[in-house]
Amino acid sequence: MTKYRIPFNRPSLTGDELHYIADAIAQGHISGDGAFTKKCHALLKETLNAADILLTTSCTHALEIAALLLDIQPGDEFIVPSFTFVSTVNAFVLRGARPVFVDIRPDTLNLDEKLVEQAITHATRLIVPVHYAGVGCEMDVLMEIANTHNLNVVEDNAHGLFGSYKGKPLGTFGAMATQSFHETKNIVCGEGGALVINEPHYLERAEIIREKGTNRSRFLRGQVDKYTWVDIGSSYLPSDILAAFLYAQLEKREMIQKSRAQIWRHYIEELSDWATTYGIGLPTVPDDCEQPSHMFYLLMPSPEVRRHLKDHLDARGILAVSHYVPLHSSEMGRAYGGYEGQCPVTERVSECLLRLPFFTDMSAEEQNVVISAIHEFEVGSTHGADRQSSEHFLLGSR
Ligand SMILES: *Cc1c(COP(=O)(O)O)cnc(C)c1O
């Protein structure tokens, strides 16, 4: 058992997972693209109103398929926030491309669209926006820039399933988008993901790349009489056992989302006054965005105050965690060089952001333990000197 009374995350079952897994086994098809995979494809396609969906073994692998589909080559550049998970970048680096890190906005913590155009060179092929915490990036501006400069857009929508920007689902703006069903996300199957295809001409090759470079999908539909090696590819299909688990969760998506929305709102309601008093930042959700309650975070006035609050919660058996180490300052990222001082908001946010425990079946009692512990934390009296830096930080450089 963990020493934490309140963990940071706890995957929850919705009821039918084991039953559907037993079903998949009884049907005798537990490899990829069985009955449950097809159900997941249909449900996601309809909910997102996407041209097509392919389940994958992870969001990381969906990003790798996107890189192969776009024929990303050595020497190509892609524009990406430094404040993201490694996979957003690795998938394209694996093809030999070079990441060009752009800073984030101090309010939504998304790729700062105002800094994108100046990062474009003759080698730029692609923009990879990440909808941080499921809050939409400025997609109108990013799509306009991409169209003007003839660039592709692949949305890393690992946090943003069921979120929207100006009424349109996140994951449906770029040529493609990627989803994650890792156990830390809203809808889970342990490890899993999906490639959302918004431009239908990518579908045929996507199926081939996902099926080891063969036209097996066409064969299974009776479109060719035997299947063979036709392109590069790998094995990116999840077992139908995982799809069965996932389908149980997807069917209960409204219940999951409702429960998470309630937890998210309760944090906002209970922490707003406290945050205002002490100059602490809470998530910003622009009016034209609907966020899917993926996470809840605090932007503390300084790295020291963050550490004190983390220790304070730790001592009470509550696990709160930081998030991404800026990729440009990571061991691997430093090899791309030249970013000192280029991403100040990313660096500041990385040092000051603290994510609070947040999971679908978090009880009101559990959440109140977290909230009371935060209220007991004396930011002002012990750390008054940090107030000024907090205001400076929250107003940002814009
Ligand atoms: C979780 C996550 C991923 C990776 O998802 P996997 O399914 O674990 O591969 C990629 N990008 C972001 C932004 C994530 O949060």
The ligand as an SDF file (V2000), in Angstrom:
LIG
                    3D

 15 15  0  0  0  0  0  0  0  0999 V2000
   -0.1860   11.0900  -21.6410 C   0  0  0  0  0  0  0  0  0  0  0  0
    0.3460   11.9370  -22.7260 C   0  0  0  0  0  0  0  0  0  0  0  0
    0.9590   11.4090  -23.8700 C   0  0  0  0  0  0  0  0  0  0  0  0
    1.3150    9.9590  -24.0050 C   0  0  0  0  0  0  0  0  0  0  0  0
    0.2500    9.1180  -23.9240 O   0  0  0  0  0  0  0  0  0  0  0  0
    0.5180    7.5290  -23.9250 P   0  0  0  0  0  0  0  0  0  0  0  0
   -0.8430    6.9920  -24.2590 O   0  0  0  0  0  0  0  0  0  0  0  0
    0.9760    7.1810  -22.5520 O   0  0  0  0  0  0  0  0  0  0  0  0
    1.5210    7.2270  -24.9660 O   0  0  0  0  0  0  0  0  0  0  0  0
    1.3300   12.2560  -24.8820 C   0  0  0  0  0  0  0  0  0  0  0  0
    1.1350   13.5790  -24.7940 N   0  0  0  0  0  0  0  0  0  0  0  0
    0.5730   14.1400  -23.7060 C   0  0  0  0  0  0  0  0  0  0  0  0
    0.3580   15.6190  -23.6820 C   0  0  0  0  0  0  0  0  0  0  0  0
    0.1830   13.3380  -22.6330 C   0  0  0  0  0  0  0  0  0  0  0  0
   -0.3490   13.9040  -21.5430 O   0  0  0  0  0  0  0  0  0  0  0  0
  1  2  1  0
  2  3  1  0
  2 14  2  0
  3  4  1  0
  3 10  2  0
  4  5  1  0
  5  6  1  0
  6  7  2  0
  6  8  1  0
  6  9  1  0
 10 11  1  0
 11 12  2  0
 12 13  1  0
 12 14  1  0
 14 15  1  0
M  END
$$$$
